[in-house]
Amino acid sequence: MRVGRAFVLRPSPAAPLLRLLRAEGLVRRTAALAGLHAAELLLMIAAWALIGDLVFAGRTDAGWSQAWLLLLLSIVPCRMGQAAIAGDILQRAGALLKRRLLVGALALPGDLTRREGAGLLLGRVLETAAVESLGLRGGLVSLVAALEFAAAVPILALGPAPALHLALLAGWAALSVVLVRRTGRHLAAWTDTRGELTHHLVEAMVGHRTRLAQEAPERWHDDDDARLVRVLAREAQLNRSESLLVALLPRGWLVLGLAALLPAFVGGTAPTATVAAAIGGVLLAQRGLSTFVVGATALLGCGVAVRQALPMLRAAEAADDGAHGLMLSFPPVPEGQPIVVARGLGFRYPGRERPVLRDVDLAIAAGDRLLLEGGSGGGKSTLGALVAGLREPTSGLVLLAGLDRPTLGLVGWRRRIAAAPQFHENHVVTAPLAFNLLMGRGWPPTQAQLAEADAVCRELGLGDLLERMPSGLQQMVGETGWQLSHGERSRLFIARALLQGVDLVVLDESFAALDPATLQQALRCVLNRARAVLVIAHP
């Protein structure tokens, strides 16, 4: 059964993180996991104390031996419960994180995507996988390590050298923090260098056709070896830090902890049971340190990955859901009524002293056909982006159907205004032509939507293209599909905007690549189908 629209009855992925965690039940499950592990530690300590008392007292009662065995068996359901809860936490938290990262990726500001390029963005996306795989597991392991470490403290405090043991443990914990921070710095440096290599590779692949035509083959790999050498040098530095962290922390503490017991053990001044309990405390602290190393290493990787994914996470926090359904029930703006009204509009790019736009007043009503002309760098495209909601003004006010951007949200704004950006900022996705045409509508499309897409393409003069392609609207296009000419791509971008059925269409240099006859045909299609249109062009 096809459902036209539905509502997801859970918080938006852009909601505050604590609210999302509570909604998924992760806070409650984490508390249950901590409780089960604490119970396991108590059972293990009780079993250790019982067997120690039996051995040193020379008792062989079958009942006490059976009690010790029952304590050990009671640890099994605790372990099983922890495994089940941990798996559930990882699954739920992983899904939550994926949804949040997807929202953030789709909400990334256009300036960032233009500035960084495909290579760096791909590197960021690749690193986000580590946020889930390392961060979630590292967090759970670190929680276990903290419980084990905390359980060791009262046991050592009851030993024959409590002050010395606790001082050594505190000093070793401080050393652990220093080594972890050092490893983190080396990991961040290695990740940055590796990201630069990924960016270089992707940009070289994307621009390979240009290099074939413009650059001598013997120069293609000039930078490759130098970049690889830097990556390998950073990796060797990281390996040394990790080896020191993994090898020194647990084993070094074991040596120090047992050395602190030597005076009491050699002198015989402390009861044997007390010395045995202290040995158990040393071993428990070593186990906590070993677990801490595993968790800290994972969290370091997660921290570096979060730094790479930070733009997506910040974009998710700032993503304005607005009123998703607010504009759905609104009818089209009647003929002659204002669609967009701007007063005192201004915009200045970050880092620039002079604004691109200052004190612009603009009104666009239903039925208007406006042409905005001007020289390069005059702010035409910036004004079009402000009207379309692709940018937010630094001063002034823009209203859509009488409502401002915070009220509507980006989703509500784009339901009423569609834009076809300039050619270098618009793209053909590697997907069927139908998807490229209808990506602003629901997917999969209905037969009526496909028929409308076919009609718009033919009105724009793309009928010959549809006849040539073996699969018609279902033909794969893009970098690895059917290659479209410059003019065909321009008309695809126009059709994409028209098919969204909005109140206002903004076309930025959309006719520049068309010959006069095709331009007239495409212009007739736009004027016939658009309720209102703003065309940006050079004089």
For each residue, the residues with C-beta under 8 A, 3 or more apart:
1:
2:
3: 6
4: 442
5: 328
6: 3
7: 325
8:
9:
10: 23
11: 15 19 20 23
12: 15 103 321
13: 20 96 99 100 102 103 316
14: 100 103 107 316 317 319 321
15: 11 12 19 20
16: 19 20
17: 20 21
18: 21 22 27
19: 11 15 16 22 23
20: 11 13 15 16 17 23 24 96 100
21: 17 18 24 26 27 96
22: 18 19 25 26 27
23: 10 11 19 20
24: 20 21 92 93 96
25: 22 28 29 92
26: 21 22 29 30 89 92 93 96
27: 18 21 22 30 31
28: 25 31 32
29: 25 26 32 33 85 88 89 92
30: 26 27 33 34 89 143
31: 27 28 34 35
32: 28 29 35 36 81 85
33: 29 30 36 37 82 85 86 89 140 143
34: 30 31 37 38 143 147
35: 31 32 38 39
36: 32 33 39 40 78 81 82 85
37: 33 34 40 41 78 82 143 144 147
38: 34 35 41 42 147 151
39: 35 36 42 43 78
40: 36 37 43 44 75 78 79 82
41: 37 38 44 45 147 148 151 284
42: 38 39 45 46
43: 39 40 46 47 71 72 74 75 78
44: 40 41 47 48 75
45: 41 42 48 49 151 155 280 284
46: 42 43 49 50 71
47: 43 44 50 51 68 71 72 75
48: 44 45 51 52 277 280
49: 45 46 52 53 277
50: 46 47 53 54 64 67 68 71
51: 47 48 54 55 68
52: 48 49 55 56 273 276 277 280
53: 49 50 56 57 59 273
54: 50 51 57 59 60 61 64 65 68
55: 51 52 58
56: 52 53 272 273 276
57: 53 54
58: 55
59: 53 54 64
60: 54 65
61: 54 64 65
62: 65 66
63: 66 67
64: 50 54 59 61 67 68
65: 54 60 61 62 68 69
66: 62 63 69 70
67: 50 63 64 70 71
68: 47 50 51 54 64 65 71 72
69: 65 66 72 73
70: 66 67 73 74
71: 43 46 47 50 67 68 74 75
72: 43 47 68 69 75
73: 69 70 76
74: 43 70 71 77 78
75: 40 43 44 47 71 72 78 79
76: 73 79 80
77: 74 80 81
78: 36 37 39 40 43 74 75 81 82
79: 40 75 76 82 83
80: 76 77 83 84
81: 32 36 77 78 84 85
82: 33 36 37 40 78 79 85 86
83: 79 80 86 87
84: 80 81 87 88
85: 29 32 33 36 81 82 88 89
86: 33 82 83 89 90 140
87: 83 84 90 91
88: 29 84 85 91 92
89: 26 29 30 33 85 86 92 93 136 140
90: 86 87 93 94 136 137 140
91: 87 88 94 95
92: 24 25 26 29 88 89 95 96
93: 24 26 89 90 96 97 132 136
94: 90 91 97 98 132 136
95: 91 92 98 99
96: 13 20 21 24 26 92 93 99 100
97: 93 94 100 101 131 132 135 136
98: 94 95 101 102 132
99: 13 95 96 102 103
100: 13 14 20 96 97 103 104 313 316
101: 97 98 104 105 128 131 309 312 313 316
102: 13 98 99 105 106
103: 12 13 14 99 100 106 107 315 316 319
104: 100 101 107 108 309 311 312 313 314 315 316 317 319
105: 101 102 108 125 312 315
106: 102 103
107: 14 103 104 315 316 318 319 410
108: 104 105 112 113 311 312 315
109: 112 113 315
110: 113 114 385 390 391 425
111: 114 115 349 350
112: 108 109 115 116 311
113: 108 109 110 116 121
114: 110 111 425
115: 111 112
116: 112 113 120 121 124
117: 120 121 199 203
118: 121 122 202 203 206
119: 122 123 198 199 200 201 202 203 206
120: 116 117 123 124 195 198 199
121: 113 116 117 118 124 125
122: 118 119 125 126 198 199 202
123: 119 120 126 127 194 195 198 199 308
124: 116 120 121 127 128 195 308 309 311 312
125: 105 121 122 128
126: 122 123 129 198
127: 123 124 130 131 191 195 304 305 308 309
128: 101 124 125 131 132 305 308 309 312
129: 126 132 133 305
130: 127 133 134 135 301 302 304 305
131: 97 101 127 128 134 135 302 305 306 309
132: 93 94 97 98 128 129 135 136
133: 129 130 136 137
134: 130 131 137 138 298 299 301 302 305
135: 97 130 131 132 138 139 298 299 302 305 306
136: 89 90 93 94 97 132 133 139 140
137: 90 133 134 140 141 298
138: 134 135 141 142 294 295 296 297 298 299 301 302
139: 135 136 142 143 295 299 302
140: 33 86 89 90 136 137 143 144 295
141: 137 138 144 145 291 294 295 298
142: 138 139 145 146 291 292 295 296 299
143: 30 33 34 37 139 140 146 147 295
144: 37 140 141 147 148 291 295
145: 141 142 148 149 288 289 291 292 294 295
146: 142 143 149 150 288 292
147: 34 37 38 41 143 144 150 151 288
148: 41 144 145 151 152 284 285 287 288 291
149: 145 146 152 153 173 285 288 289 292
150: 146 147 153
151: 38 41 45 147 148 154 155 284 288
152: 148 149 155 156 169 281 282 284 285 288
153: 149 150 156 157 166 169
154: 151 157 158
155: 45 151 152 158 159 277 278 280 281 284
156: 152 153 159 162 165 166 169 278 281 282 285
157: 153 154 162 165 166
158: 154 155 162 274 277 278 281
159: 155 156 162 165 261 270 274 275 277 278 281
160: 261 264 269 270 274 275 278
161: 164 165 260 261 263 264 278
162: 156 157 158 159 165 166
163: 166 167
164: 161 167 168 260
165: 156 157 159 161 162 168 169 257 260 278 281 282
166: 153 156 157 162 163 169 170
167: 163 164 170 171
168: 164 165 171 172 253 256 257 260
169: 152 153 156 165 166 172 173 253 257 285
170: 166 167 173 174
171: 167 168 174 175
172: 168 169 175 176 249 252 253 256 289
173: 149 169 170 176 177
174: 170 171 177 178
175: 171 172 178 179 249
176: 172 173 179 180 249 289 292 296
177: 173 174 180 181
178: 174 175 181 182
179: 175 176 182 183 241 244 245 248 249
180: 176 177 183 184 245 296 300
181: 177 178 184 185
182: 178 179 185 186 241
183: 179 180 186 187 238 241 242 245 297 300
184: 180 181 187 188 300 303 304
185: 181 182 188 189
186: 182 183 189 190 234 237 238 241
187: 183 184 190 191 238 241 300 301 304
188: 184 185 191 192 304 307
189: 185 186 192 193 234 237 238
190: 186 187 193 194 231 234 235 237 238
191: 127 187 188 194 195 304 305 308
192: 188 189 195 196
193: 189 190 196 197 227 230 231 234
194: 123 190 191 197 198 231 234
195: 120 123 124 127 191 192 198 199 308
196: 192 193 199 200 227
197: 193 194 200 201 227 228 231
198: 119 120 122 123 126 194 195 201 202
199: 117 119 120 122 123 195 196 202 203
200: 119 196 197 203 204 223 224 227
201: 119 197 198 204 205
202: 118 119 122 198 199 205 206
203: 117 118 119 199 200 206 207
204: 200 201 207 208 211 220
205: 201 202 208
206: 118 119 202 203
207: 203 204 210 211
208: 204 205 211 212
209: 212 213
210: 207 213 214 215
211: 204 207 208 214 215 220
212: 208 209 215
213: 209 210
214: 210 211
215: 210 211 212 219 220
216: 219 220
217: 220
218:
219: 215 216 222
220: 204 211 215 216 217
221: 224 225
222: 219
223: 200 226 227
224: 200 221 227 228
225: 221 228 229
226: 223 229 230
227: 193 196 197 200 223 224 230 231
228: 197 224 225 231 232
229: 225 226 232 233
230: 193 226 227 233 234
231: 190 193 194 197 227 228 234 235
232: 228 229 235 236
233: 229 230 236 237
234: 186 189 190 193 194 230 231 237 238
235: 190 231 232 238 239
236: 232 233 239 240
237: 186 189 190 233 234 240 241
238: 183 186 187 189 190 234 235 241 242
239: 235 236 242 243
240: 236 237 243 244
241: 179 182 183 186 187 237 238 244 245
242: 183 238 239 245 246 297
243: 239 240 246 247
244: 179 240 241 247 248
245: 179 180 183 241 242 248 249 293 296 297
246: 242 243 249 293 297
247: 243 244 251
248: 179 244 245 251 252
249: 172 175 176 179 245 246 252 253 289 290 292 293
250: 253 254 286 289 290 293
251: 247 248 254 255
252: 172 248 249 255 256
253: 168 169 172 249 250 256 257 282 285 286 289
254: 250 251 257 258 282 283 286
255: 251 252 258 259
256: 168 172 252 253 259 260
257: 165 168 169 253 254 260 261 281 282 285 286
258: 254 255 261 262 279 282
259: 255 256 262
260: 161 164 165 168 256 257
261: 159 160 161 257 258 264 265 275 278 279 282
262: 258 259 265 266
263: 161 266 267 269
264: 160 161 261 267 268 269 270 274 275 278
265: 261 262 268 270 275
266: 262 263
267: 263 264
268: 264 265
269: 160 263 264
270: 159 160 264 265 274 275
271: 274 275
272: 56 275 276
273: 52 53 56 276 277
274: 158 159 160 264 270 271 277 278
275: 159 160 261 264 265 270 271 272 278 279
276: 52 56 272 273 279 280
277: 48 49 52 155 158 159 273 274 280 281
278: 155 156 158 159 160 161 165 261 264 274 275 281 282
279: 258 261 275 276 282 283
280: 45 48 52 155 276 277 283 284
281: 152 155 156 158 159 165 257 277 278 284 285
282: 152 156 165 253 254 257 258 261 278 279 285 286
283: 254 279 280 286 287
284: 41 45 148 151 152 155 280 281 287 288
285: 148 149 152 156 169 253 257 281 282 288 289
286: 250 253 254 257 282 283 289 290
287: 148 283 284 290 291
288: 145 146 147 148 149 151 152 284 285 291 292
289: 145 149 172 176 249 250 253 285 286 292 293
290: 249 250 286 287 293 294
291: 141 142 144 145 148 287 288 294 295
292: 142 145 146 149 176 249 288 289 295 296
293: 245 246 249 250 289 290 296 297
294: 138 141 145 290 291 297 298
295: 138 139 140 141 142 143 144 145 291 292 298 299
296: 138 142 176 180 245 292 293 299 300
297: 138 183 242 245 246 293 294 300 301
298: 134 135 137 138 141 294 295 301 302
299: 134 135 138 139 142 295 296 302 303
300: 180 183 184 187 296 297 303 304
301: 130 134 138 187 297 298 304 305
302: 130 131 134 135 138 139 298 299 305 306
303: 184 299 300 306 307
304: 127 130 184 187 188 191 300 301 307 308
305: 127 128 129 130 131 134 135 191 301 302 308 309
306: 131 135 302 303 309 310 313
307: 188 303 304 310
308: 123 124 127 128 191 195 304 305
309: 101 104 124 127 128 131 305 306 312 313
310: 306 307 313 314
311: 104 108 112 124 314 315
312: 101 104 105 108 124 128 309 315 316
313: 100 101 104 306 309 310 316 317
314: 104 310 311 317 318
315: 103 104 105 107 108 109 311 312 318 319
316: 13 14 100 101 103 104 107 312 313 319
317: 14 104 313 314
318: 107 314 315
319: 14 103 104 107 315 316 410
320: 405 406 409 410
321: 12 14 324 409 411
322: 326 406 407 408 409 410 411 412 413
323: 326 327 407 408 409 412
324: 321 409 411 412
325: 7 328 329
326: 322 323 329 330 407 408 409 412
327: 323 330 401 408 412 415 416
328: 5 325 415
329: 325 326
330: 326 327 401 416
331:
332: 366 503 531
333: 337 338 339 365 366 401 503 531
334: 337 366
335: 366 367
336: 365 366 367
337: 333 334 365 366
338: 333 341 363 364 365 366 401 402
339: 333 364 365 366 368 400 401 416 417 503 504 532
340: 362 363 364 387 398 399 400 417 504
341: 338 362 363 364 398 399 402
342: 345 360 361 362 363 386 387 396 397 398 399
343: 361 396 397
344: 359 360 361 395 396 397
345: 342 357 359 360 361 362 383 386 393 395 396 397 398
346: 355 357 358 359 360 393 394 395 396
347: 355 356 357 379 382 386 391 393 394 395
348: 352 354 355 356 394
349: 111 352 356
350: 111
351:
352: 348 349 355 356
353:
354: 348
355: 346 347 348 352 358 394
356: 347 348 349 352 379 382
357: 345 346 347 360 379 382 383 386 393
358: 346 355
359: 344 345 346 396
360: 342 344 345 346 357 383 396
361: 342 343 344 345
362: 340 341 342 345 383 387
363: 338 340 341 342
364: 338 339 340 341 368 370 387 504 532 534
365: 333 336 337 338 339 368 532
366: 332 333 334 335 336 337 338 339 503 531 532
367: 335 336 531 532
368: 339 364 365 532 533 534
369: 527 532 533 535
370: 364 533 534 535
371: 535 537
372: 380 383 384 534 535 536 537
373: 380 537 538 539
374: 378 379 380 538 539
375: 378 538 539
376: 538
377:
378: 374 375
379: 347 356 357 374 382 383
380: 372 373 374 383 384 508 536
381: 384 385 421 422 508 509 536
382: 347 356 357 379 385 386 391
383: 345 357 360 362 372 379 380 386 387 536
384: 372 380 381 387 388 419 506 508 534 536
385: 110 381 382 388 390 391 419 421
386: 342 345 347 357 382 383 389 390 391 392 393 398
387: 340 342 362 364 383 384 398 417 504 506 534
388: 384 385 414 417 418 419 506
389: 386 405 410 413 414 417
390: 110 385 386 419 421
391: 110 347 382 385 386
392: 386 405
393: 345 346 347 357 386 396 397 398
394: 346 347 348 355
395: 344 345 346 347
396: 342 343 344 345 346 359 360 393
397: 342 343 344 345 393 404
398: 340 341 342 345 386 387 393 404 405
399: 340 341 342 402 403 404
400: 339 340 403 404 405 408 413 416 417
401: 327 330 333 338 339 416 503
402: 338 341 399
403: 399 400 407 408 412
404: 397 398 399 400 407 408
405: 320 389 392 398 400 408 409 410 413
406: 320 322 409
407: 322 323 326 403 404 412
408: 322 323 326 327 400 403 404 405 411 412 413
409: 320 321 322 323 324 326 405 406 412 413
410: 107 319 320 322 389 405 413 414
411: 321 322 324 408 414 415
412: 322 323 324 326 327 403 407 408 409 415 416
413: 322 389 400 405 408 409 410 416 417
414: 388 389 410 411 417 418
415: 327 328 411 412 502
416: 327 330 339 400 401 412 413 502 503 504
417: 339 340 387 388 389 400 413 414 502 503 504 505 506
418: 388 414 440 496 497 498 500 502 504 505 506
419: 384 385 388 390 497 505 506 507 508
420: 426 493 494 496 497 505 506 507 508 510
421: 381 385 390 425 426 493 508
422: 381 425 426 508 509
423: 426 486 489 490 493 509 512 513
424:
425: 110 114 421 422
426: 420 421 422 423 489 493
427:
428: 436 477 478 484 489 492
429: 435 436 439 478
430: 476 477 478 479 480 481
431: 435 436 476 477 478 481
432: 435 436 471 473 474 475 476 477
433: 436 437 469 472 473 474 475 476 477 482 492
434: 437 438 445 450 453 473 474
435: 429 431 432 438 439 443
436: 428 429 431 432 433 439 477 478 492 496
437: 433 434 453 456 457 473 492 495 496 499
438: 434 435 441 443 445 449 450 453 496 499
439: 429 435 436 443 496
440: 418 496 497 499 500
441: 438 445 449 499 500 501
442: 4 445
443: 435 438 439
444:
445: 434 438 441 442 449 450 453
446: 449 450
447: 450 451
448: 451 452
449: 438 441 445 446 452 453 499
450: 434 438 445 446 447 453 454 473
451: 447 448 454 455
452: 448 449 455 456 499
453: 434 437 438 445 449 450 456 457 473 495 499
454: 450 451 457 458 466 472 473
455: 451 452 458 459
456: 437 452 453 459 460 495 498 499 525 529
457: 437 453 454 460 462 463 465 466 473 491 495
458: 454 455 461 462 463 466
459: 455 456 521 524 525 528 529
460: 456 457 491 494 495 521 522 525
461: 458 464 491 518 521 522
462: 457 458 465 466 488 491 492 495
463: 457 458 466 467
464: 461 467 468
465: 457 462 468 469 484 488
466: 454 457 458 462 463 469 472 473
467: 463 464
468: 464 465
469: 433 465 466 472 475 482
470: 475
471: 432 474 475 476
472: 433 454 466 469 475
473: 432 433 434 437 450 453 454 457 466
474: 432 433 434 471
475: 432 433 469 470 471 472 481 482
476: 430 431 432 433 471 480 481 482
477: 428 430 431 432 433 436 481 482 483 484
478: 428 429 430 431 436 481
479: 430
480: 430 476
481: 430 431 475 476 477 478
482: 433 469 475 476 477
483: 477
484: 428 465 477 488 489 492
485: 488 489
486: 423 489 490 513
487: 490 491 513 514 515 518
488: 462 465 484 485 491 492
489: 423 426 428 484 485 486 492 493 513
490: 423 486 487 493 494 510 511 512 513 514
491: 457 460 461 462 487 488 494 495 514 518 522
492: 428 433 436 437 462 484 488 489 495 496
493: 420 421 423 426 489 490 496 497 510
494: 420 460 490 491 497 498 507 510 522 525 526
495: 437 453 456 457 460 462 491 492 498 499
496: 418 420 436 437 438 439 440 492 493 499 500
497: 418 419 420 440 493 494 500 502 505 506 507
498: 418 456 494 495 505 525 526 529 530
499: 437 438 440 441 449 452 453 456 495 496
500: 418 440 441 496 497
501: 441
502: 415 416 417 418 497 505 531
503: 332 333 339 366 401 416 417 531 532
504: 339 340 364 387 416 417 418 530 531 532 533 534
505: 417 418 419 420 497 498 502 526 530 532 533 534
506: 384 387 388 417 418 419 420 497 533 534 536
507: 419 420 494 497 510 511 526 533 534 535 536
508: 380 381 384 419 420 421 422 536
509: 381 422 423 512 536 537 538
510: 420 490 493 494 507 535
511: 490 507 514 519 522 523 535 537
512: 423 490 509 537 538
513: 423 486 487 489 490
514: 487 490 491 511 518 519 522
515: 487 518 519
516: 519 520
517: 520 521
518: 461 487 491 514 515 521 522
519: 511 514 515 516 522 523
520: 516 517 523 524
521: 459 460 461 517 518 524 525
522: 460 461 491 494 511 514 518 519 525 526
523: 511 519 520 526 527
524: 459 520 521 527 528
525: 456 459 460 494 498 521 522 528 529
526: 494 498 505 507 522 523 529 530 533 535
527: 369 523 524 530 533
528: 459 524 525
529: 456 459 498 525 526
530: 498 504 505 526 527 533
531: 332 333 366 367 502 503 504
532: 339 364 365 366 367 368 369 503 504 505
533: 368 369 370 504 505 506 507 526 527 530
534: 364 368 370 372 384 387 504 505 506 507
535: 369 370 371 372 507 510 511 526
536: 372 380 381 383 384 506 507 508 509
537: 371 372 373 509 511 512
538: 373 374 375 376 509 512
539: 373 374 375
